[in-house]
């Protein structure tokens, strides 16, 4: 399938080619959330269950339950459930535990690594390794504040400090590339 755009409303999923010429719509008439399109399937959550359907919305299958969010990377679906980060193989639905991770912790998967915050620090765990997660070498002044959710993109790691209102862009080793004052501090 060519690159596409997808969006969802309260009851529908819309998928289109980038040129807008071919539109696939899925009228499932349910309160869906967290839509993700991957090659030949649509993934979404509904009533805390994770579902997979064909691109036209046919053949919906419930993959797991008791989750509210997930992400797809490298042929795996990652989600936090009962204090563990789990992954489900897209092709055969085999589930395996990646690591212990409390439910409230923000995480992002990038390649063979899970980046997450313990609330104060950003850590990196090599998937499949028996080595303990590595705390990234972020500057001391930065680690004295609560770290909000993190986002990992090909260009690096992005996060916001709750108490200072600064947003940071780090490389994958934790070195600051840039920072921006968002003008929003905790309590404001």
Secondary structure as GFF3:
##gff-version 3
##sequence-region A 1 188
A	DSSP	beta_strand	4	8	.	.	.	ID=ss1
A	DSSP	beta_strand	12	17	.	.	.	ID=ss2
A	DSSP	beta_strand	23	27	.	.	.	ID=ss3
A	DSSP	beta_strand	33	38	.	.	.	ID=ss4
A	DSSP	beta_strand	41	46	.	.	.	ID=ss5
A	DSSP	beta_strand	49	54	.	.	.	ID=ss6
A	DSSP	beta_strand	61	65	.	.	.	ID=ss7
A	DSSP	beta_strand	71	73	.	.	.	ID=ss8
A	DSSP	beta_strand	76	81	.	.	.	ID=ss9
A	DSSP	beta_strand	84	89	.	.	.	ID=ss10
A	DSSP	beta_strand	95	100	.	.	.	ID=ss11
A	DSSP	beta_strand	107	110	.	.	.	ID=ss12
A	DSSP	beta_strand	113	117	.	.	.	ID=ss13
A	DSSP	beta_strand	122	126	.	.	.	ID=ss14
A	DSSP	beta_strand	134	135	.	.	.	ID=ss15
A	DSSP	three_ten_helix	142	144	.	.	.	ID=ss16
A	DSSP	beta_strand	147	153	.	.	.	ID=ss17
A	DSSP	beta_strand	156	161	.	.	.	ID=ss18
A	DSSP	beta_strand	166	170	.	.	.	ID=ss19
A	DSSP	beta_strand	176	181	.	.	.	ID=ss20
###
